[in-house]
Amino acid sequence: MTRDGHPGAVPAPPGGIEADQFLRDMFKAAVAAADPAVCLPPALPAPPAGRTVVVGAGKAAASMARALETAWTGALSGLVVTRYGHAVDTARVEVVEAAHPVPDDAGRAAAGRIIDLVQGLSADDLVLALLSGGGSALLTLPAGNVGLDDKQAVNRALLKSGAPIDEMNTVRKHLSAIKGGRLAAAAAPARIVSLMISDVPGDDPSVIASGPTVPDPTTQADALAVLARYRITPPDSVTRHLTDPANETPKPGDACFAAAETVMIARPAQSLDAAAEVARVAGHEVLMLGDDLEGEARKIGRAHAELARAEAGKRRGLVILSGGETTVTVRGHGRGGRNVEYLLGLALGLDGADGISAIACDTDGIDGTEDNAGAIIRPDSLARAYGAGLEPEAMLADNDAYSLFAALDDLLITGPTLTNVNDFRAIFIAPS
């Protein structure tokens, strides 16, 4: 397996080494642009007259807490919850690890403690909410009579359905006692400053970590419609909860948000711009497709292959960049993630087109639930797969792209990057 930045890496096939390194350099620049140590300190407010309480959730929550501790001049205490394997050492803010993408009891316990931390505060106190992608699953506190097992069942079904993140989070926040603005309601009348790293198309703060500190524009009826759209039959406790008007989330204009402020400290667009700068410094043109692409991963891969082949016929020395969050509808039984599924669709569409390489990675370092950030494809990727006795079309149909790239030693494994600005994709059409 290709281990980016680790000694003893498996070398790329002859002729592809320079392109491989160039693709990795752009990915590294994208991740570095969203490093909390860089983007969090300039956004910090002044210390309050009263207490400062830190809470948070997400794959970047621990690194955000560490950056906060380094830059903060006053007293502070609190708790953040992050994914297993994403913790870092902190001195004043406690870090708890929990499961993602399906929540577990550790996440439930941490969310309960966070609610307790913000209750009883005054208008002189400050709550700093450190929120990033992954926070929705990590910050789980079932509402009403909904059990954790019922939330887990709904979550698993949503993850397999192919629903986009905003629709999944519409359901999640309406089954939560902390998301969808309820954390802000618990903290009022304290001032709340939410520092967010966006991992969602459009950078909507109500979708990031399911918006625990911001108004919820969606409704219980919207949540029920999402479940119906993807033919998900929820447990009875979920249906009862979503049909009781008393369980609706706080809406725009609610008094609990009077002292709430949201600051977006890192966005996918900034990371794509950083990668584009690497490409331009290297002397290449850049075609930016946007930071908010959504849709079925394999279909977007095929569409990007058509675009790349068309561009290659007109010009060379071109980088095609895109971000966003694709989806995977799970129908098979293989191993994969949306980035490797995109890449396999792309490779099949390119069909060995000369001089075209690509990388697709999740900027958090974890593609789905596997150990890789993503992978790299080269002009000879399909030929090597067939030569190894693999069947790329069948493996894509079985949602088994991970196994194909693992067999080719083309997975990119970085470990947790401790930030998260969604997917990063770059297609490089090398100069002739």
Secondary structure as UniProt FT lines:
FT   STRAND          2..3
FT   TURN            4..5
FT   TURN            7..8
FT   TURN            14..15
FT   HELIX           17..32
FT   TURN            33..34
FT   HELIX           36..39
FT   HELIX           41..43
FT   STRAND          52..57
FT   TURN            59..60
FT   HELIX           61..71
FT   STRAND          77..83
FT   TURN            84..85
FT   STRAND          93..98
FT   HELIX           105..118
FT   TURN            119..120
FT   TURN            123..124
FT   STRAND          126..131
FT   TURN            133..134
FT   HELIX           135..138
FT   TURN            144..145
FT   HELIX           148..161
FT   HELIX           165..174
FT   TURN            179..181
FT   HELIX           182..187
FT   TURN            188..189
FT   STRAND          191..197
FT   TURN            201..202
FT   TURN            205..207
FT   HELIX           208..210
FT   TURN            212..213
FT   HELIX           220..229
FT   TURN            230..231
FT   HELIX           236..242
FT   HELIX           245..247
FT   TURN            252..253
FT   HELIX           255..257
FT   TURN            258..259
FT   STRAND          260..266
FT   HELIX           268..281
FT   TURN            282..283
FT   STRAND          285..288
FT   STRAND          293..296
FT   HELIX           297..312
FT   TURN            313..314
FT   STRAND          318..327
FT   HELIX           338..350
FT   TURN            351..352
FT   TURN            354..355
FT   STRAND          356..362
FT   TURN            363..364
FT   TURN            368..369
FT   STRAND          374..377
FT   TURN            379..380
FT   HELIX           381..387
FT   TURN            388..389
FT   HELIX           392..397
FT   TURN            398..399
FT   HELIX           401..407
FT   TURN            408..409
FT   STRAND          411..413
FT   STRAND          423..429
//
